[in-house]
């Protein structure tokens, strides 16, 4: 059974793209077939996976532009790693297509498009853009699970709160018969040199999540150069030789298990 995970936060710069990439690589390392959908007009995850180049051919922008004859499988591109494919965003073309999107049920375009590829993958990871845009609404409507990624900073904390409210609105207005479960939360970029501030905000996030019915991953992801470098090169943590990478790699595997398990 395919699991579709949307990775989101209203605020940018919190490591959504890195988290999406590491989660996808963790799944591939487990032998799963994985599709990453780059839903960010900056195209960050696709550029990293594909080696800082825009691919030839169709992109996610074609899906939202309703380009004749283009289904999501035709916008899918292979990567250097077996078992890992990607749908590039199309960057500026995606932003333009979403801005001009009209017709019936504009928030349900991606969900319908996934029918062309759903049976080809075990896991589909959607890397959402920042903000609470129509693109984010499409990603959340299409998803089975939502992962909110945040730094232990107040503005990032506010971002996941806003995104959580959007999930509630989508459940009420668009998904009353198949509501999303409460989101999971990953605290990312935990800085050990800022123990007081990051420790306090991380505690506040956990207290808020507990009161809201959300679940916080028990292992915060630290701010480490090897993680940033791996992400910049499109690598998974399982491909690194650094001993320190093992603990973080195992944390993403644990997170993957949580997100792909059934939850009421």
PyMOL commands that set and color helices and strands:
alter all, ss='L'
color gray80, all
select helices_A, chain A and resi 16-29+44-49+60-64+72-75+92-99+106-116+118-120+134-142+154-173+192-212+225-232+237-239+244-260
alter helices_A, ss='H'
color red, helices_A
select strands_A, chain A and resi 3-8+34-39+76-78+84-87+123-128+145-151+184-188+215-216
alter strands_A, ss='S'
color yellow, strands_A
deselect
rebuild
show_as cartoon
